[in-house]
Amino acid sequence: MQVPQIDSTIEVSREFFVSLGAPGLVVLGFLEFFFFPLPPMFVVIPLTVAHPELAVVYALSAATGSVIAGVVGFTIGRKGGRRVVTSRFPERRVDQAERYVDEHGFATVALGAFAPIPEAHELLSIGAGAFSMRLGTYVAAAALGRGAKYFLVAGLGVALGRTARSLTEAEIYSVIGVVVVVVVLAYASRDYWAPRPTW
């Protein structure tokens, strides 16, 4: 019996942030990292449909708020160490994240910021700090991943127009997922199409 009430609350929240425009996206991008259940992409789309000429502004706003929140998470991880990561995430996921960050630092954070994997951006942001990644490397990777995600979503709003407003979360994540698969395959085969020099 609580689901309709929750859905209604999220819808009211969405309309509130839509009414705030770009500044609302910065705030929402920040809040979503910590606890807010409304993904910024559901505010980016209606804003972009209404004002396609501002698509770049909306994408940058959502990405900026999210990256700022990520830096806060990074700082928490840096100060609290591995203990603060394991206090929030299962040990198995933390071990896996640490291995990926050690082996493919920049690519792991960027992909985690882009991919539709629950809490991946949060885990990797806090983890990057705890696992001693350089702050500059983290910011560049998070900005690339988050920026690419919201530019893709804004692009859907521009390309599809009013139809984009009816896209479900599953449909949007499916599009993002396809891009993730292409990127991962390209990254995995990078030595084939761009071999490293032998000298």
C-alpha positions in Angstrom: 0.0 0.0 0.0 3.0 2.3 0.4 4.3 2.1 -3.2 1.9 4.6 -4.7 2.8 7.1 -1.9 6.5 6.6 -2.5 6.0 7.0 -6.3 3.9 10.2 -5.6 6.7 11.6 -3.4 9.3 11.0 -6.1 7.1 12.6 -8.7 6.6 15.7 -6.5 10.3 15.8 -6.0 11.0 15.5 -9.7 8.6 18.4 -10.5 10.3 20.5 -7.7 13.8 20.0 -9.2 12.5 20.6 -12.7 11.1 23.9 -11.5 14.6 24.9 -10.3 16.3 24.3 -13.6 20.1 24.0 -13.8 20.8 24.9 -10.2 18.3 22.2 -9.1 20.3 19.7 -11.1 23.5 20.6 -9.3 21.8 20.1 -6.0 20.1 16.9 -7.1 23.4 15.5 -8.5 25.0 16.1 -5.1 22.1 14.7 -3.0 21.7 11.5 -5.1 25.2 10.4 -4.2 24.4 10.2 -0.5 20.7 9.3 -0.1 18.2 10.8 -2.5 16.2 8.2 -4.5 15.6 10.4 -7.6 18.2 9.9 -10.4 19.1 13.3 -12.0 18.5 11.9 -15.5 14.7 12.1 -14.8 15.1 15.8 -14.3 17.6 16.3 -17.2 15.2 14.8 -19.7 12.1 17.0 -19.1 14.3 20.1 -18.9 16.1 19.2 -22.1 12.8 18.5 -23.9 11.5 21.9 -22.8 14.7 23.8 -23.6 16.9 21.7 -26.0 19.1 24.7 -26.6 20.2 24.4 -22.9 20.9 20.6 -23.1 24.7 21.2 -22.5 24.0 23.3 -19.5 21.7 20.7 -18.0 24.1 17.9 -18.6 27.0 19.8 -17.1 24.9 20.9 -14.1 24.0 17.3 -13.2 27.5 16.1 -13.7 29.0 18.9 -11.6 26.8 18.2 -8.6 27.6 14.5 -8.9 31.3 15.0 -9.2 31.4 17.5 -6.2 29.6 14.8 -4.1 32.1 12.3 -5.4 35.0 14.4 -4.2 33.3 14.6 -0.7 33.1 10.8 -0.8 36.7 10.5 -2.0 37.8 12.7 1.0 35.8 10.6 3.4 37.5 7.5 2.0 40.9 9.1 2.2 40.5 10.1 5.8 38.6 7.0 7.0 40.5 4.4 5.0 39.3 0.9 4.1 37.3 0.7 7.3 34.9 3.4 6.2 34.3 1.7 2.9 33.5 -1.7 4.4 31.2 -0.1 6.9 28.9 0.9 4.0 29.5 -1.7 1.4 29.7 -5.6 1.5 33.3 -6.8 2.0 33.1 -8.8 -1.3 32.2 -5.7 -3.3 35.0 -3.7 -1.6 37.6 -6.4 -2.4 36.5 -6.4 -6.0 36.5 -2.6 -6.3 40.0 -2.5 -4.8 41.3 -5.0 -7.2 39.8 -3.1 -10.2 41.1 0.3 -9.0 44.6 -1.1 -8.5 44.6 -2.7 -12.0 42.6 -0.2 -14.0 42.3 2.9 -11.8 41.1 5.6 -14.2 39.1 3.3 -16.4 37.4 1.7 -13.4 36.3 5.0 -11.9 35.1 6.4 -15.2 33.1 3.3 -16.1 31.7 3.1 -12.6 30.5 6.7 -12.9 28.8 6.0 -16.2 27.5 2.4 -15.9 24.0 1.7 -14.6 25.3 -0.3 -11.7 23.7 0.4 -8.3 26.0 2.4 -6.0 29.0 1.8 -8.3 29.8 5.6 -8.4 29.5 5.9 -4.6 31.6 2.8 -3.9 34.4 3.7 -6.3 34.5 7.3 -5.2 34.9 6.5 -1.5 37.1 3.5 -2.4 39.3 5.6 -4.6 40.1 7.8 -1.7 40.7 4.8 0.6 42.8 3.0 -2.0 45.1 6.0 -2.4 44.2 7.1 -5.9 45.4 10.6 -6.8 42.7 13.2 -6.4 43.4 14.6 -9.8 43.1 11.2 -11.5 39.8 10.6 -9.6 38.3 13.9 -10.6 39.2 13.5 -14.3 37.8 9.9 -14.3 34.6 10.8 -12.5 34.0 13.9 -14.6 34.4 11.8 -17.8 32.1 9.1 -16.6 29.4 11.3 -15.1 29.6 13.8 -17.9 29.3 11.2 -20.6 26.2 9.7 -18.8 24.3 13.0 -18.5 25.3 14.2 -22.0 23.9 10.9 -23.4 20.7 11.4 -21.4 20.4 15.0 -22.6 21.1 13.8 -26.1 18.1 11.4 -25.9 16.0 14.3 -24.8 17.1 16.4 -27.8 16.8 13.5 -30.3 13.5 12.1 -29.1 11.7 15.3 -28.1 8.5 14.8 -26.1 8.8 11.0 -26.6 11.7 11.0 -24.3 9.5 12.0 -21.3 7.8 8.6 -21.5 11.1 6.6 -21.4 11.2 4.3 -18.4 14.2 3.8 -16.2 14.8 0.3 -17.7 14.8 1.8 -21.2 17.3 4.5 -20.4 19.5 2.1 -18.5 19.3 -0.3 -21.5 20.7 2.4 -23.8 23.5 3.2 -21.3 24.2 -0.5 -20.9 24.7 -0.9 -24.6 27.2 1.9 -24.6 29.0 0.3 -21.6 29.3 -3.0 -23.4 30.8 -1.2 -26.5 33.2 0.8 -24.3 34.3 -2.3 -22.3 34.8 -4.3 -25.5 36.8 -1.5 -27.0 38.9 -1.1 -23.9 39.5 -4.9 -23.6 40.7 -5.1 -27.2 42.8 -1.9 -27.2 46.0 -3.8 -27.6 44.7 -5.3 -30.8 43.6 -2.1 -32.6 46.2 0.2 -30.9 49.3 -2.0 -30.1 51.8 -0.5 -27.8 55.2 0.5 -29.3 57.9 -2.1 -28.7 60.7 0.5 -28.5 
